[in-house]
Amino acid sequence: MEETVVLCGANSYLQKYYFNPDFDSLPQEVKQELQIMCVLYTEDVGGILTLEFEEDGSLEFKVTSEEGDYLFDEIGSVLKIKQYQEEKRELLEALELYYRVFFLGEDAGIEEE
């Protein structure tokens, strides 16, 4: 069974935002950017969005909606995630590197001169 670690998420049904306290060492600006991104997503599209680290360290957008939620915008969801993946590419890649180094114990691959 693959184990995922939730970084953060937002729920449009409960109007709540969650940030995993295991990641408190991230800079405040990064935490704020993640919160804005998740909350805006659920405001625009609806449903529940979580950002989860897969076992290999990749960061995935996971989306769910309640059965019978006719206000959830599936097409808008796909488009919004693609937009975030393009606009926030550097942030998302940096978060993956952070997770791989500090949680999975991998070498950062950065050579010192």
Residue pairs with C-beta under 8 A, 6 or more apart in sequence:
2 54
2 55
3 55
4 52
4 53
4 54
4 55
4 60
5 20
5 22
5 52
5 53
5 99
5 103
6 18
6 20
6 50
6 51
6 52
6 53
7 19
7 20
7 23
7 34
7 50
7 51
7 52
7 53
7 59
7 95
7 99
8 17
8 18
8 19
8 20
8 23
8 34
8 35
8 38
8 50
8 51
9 17
9 18
9 38
9 48
9 49
9 50
9 51
10 16
10 17
10 18
10 35
10 38
10 39
10 41
10 42
10 48
10 49
11 17
11 18
11 42
11 48
12 42
12 43
12 45
12 46
12 47
12 48
13 48
13 66
17 35
17 38
17 39
18 50
19 31
19 34
19 35
23 31
25 102
26 95
26 98
30 91
30 95
33 88
33 91
34 51
37 84
37 88
38 49
38 51
41 49
41 80
41 81
41 84
42 48
42 49
44 73
44 76
44 80
45 63
45 72
45 73
45 76
45 77
45 80
46 65
46 69
46 71
46 72
46 73
47 63
47 64
47 65
47 66
47 69
47 72
47 77
48 63
48 64
48 65
49 61
49 62
49 63
50 61
50 62
51 59
51 60
51 61
51 62
52 59
52 60
52 62
53 59
53 60
53 96
53 99
53 103
54 60
57 96
57 99
57 100
57 103
57 104
57 106
58 96
59 92
59 95
59 96
59 99
61 81
61 84
61 85
63 77
63 81
65 72
66 72
84 92
85 92
97 108
100 106
100 108
101 107
101 108
